[in-house]
């Protein structure tokens, strides 16, 4: 198989997944840790785990982050060209990968 055999949808799919993972790692590095938001009887609660400087260096220099960065940089210009030609392709793939779920509030009367 060669790179030319990938469809614009497949290239967009790989790029969007890769870029999303890279953004997640960059967010962890920027915040210095990882957070998780969960529902509780008192409402939403955020739990945060701070990483040591050594942990953050290990993440930043990991093969996973290195490969994600490399792939994202290489595919970015190609996806930009796809978007210039037909933005609907990228939008369709983005919605398939990351569907927007509206946070619906429940009225007390409905319970």
N, C-alpha and C positions, 0 to 999 in steps of 0.2 A: 504494500500500500504506500502511496505517496501523499504528501500534504494536499496536492491538487485534487485528490479524490474526496476531500471533505466538502460538504455543502456549506453555504453561508449560515444555515441554521446550526449545523454542527460546530462550526468555528465560533459562532456567537455563544453557543451553549458552553463550550470549553472555556472561553474567555470569561463569561459572566460567573461561572462557578469558581474559577481560579481567582478572579478579582474579588469576589465576595469573601473567599477564605483568607486572602491576603489582607483585606480590610479588617477582618476579625482579628488576625494576629497583630496588625498595626494598632488597633484599638487597645488590645491587651498591653502592648508595649507602651503606648501613650499613657494609659491609666496606671500602669505599674502593677496590674493584677487583673483578675477576672471577676465579673459580677453576674449574678443570677437573680432575676426578679420572679417572685412567686406570689401566688394569692394566699392570703391567710384570713382567718376570721376577722382580723382587724383591717383588712385591705391588702394592697400590694406591699410586699417587703422586699428590699434589695439586700442580698448577701454579697459581700465582697471579700475576696481572698487576695491579699497583697503578696506579690512575689518578691523574693530577694533580688538584689542586683545580679548575683550569679545566675539565678533562674532566668532573668530577663535577657542577660547576655547569651545564655544557652538557646533561648527561643529565637533571638535575633540572628544568631549565627547557624541555626539549624538548617539541615539540608532541605527540609520541607519549605521553610520560608524562602530560602535561596531559589528553589525551583519555582515556587509560586511567583516570585518577583520576576524571574527570567521569562517565564511563560506569559505573564501579564504584559510585560514590556514588548515582547515579540508579537503578540496577537493584537495589542491595542491599535496600531495603525491599520491593520487589516479590518478590524471591526469598525473603525471610523469610516473606512471606505465603503463597507457594507451599509453603514448607516446613511452615508451620503447618497447611495444608490437606492436604498429601500429601508427606511427606518422601521417600517412595519415588521420586518424580519426580526430585528433585535427586540422590539417591543413584545412580539408574540412569544419569543423564547424567554424573555424576562418574566412575563406573566406566568408562563408555564413553570418556571423554576421558583419564583417568589410570588405566589398569589397574594393579593392584598386581602387581608381578612379584617373587616371592620369590627372594632370592639363595641359590641352592642350592650348597652346598659339595660338592665331589667328593672322595670318599675315595681315598686313594693306592692301595687295592686295586682300585678300579674302573678305573684308568688303564691 
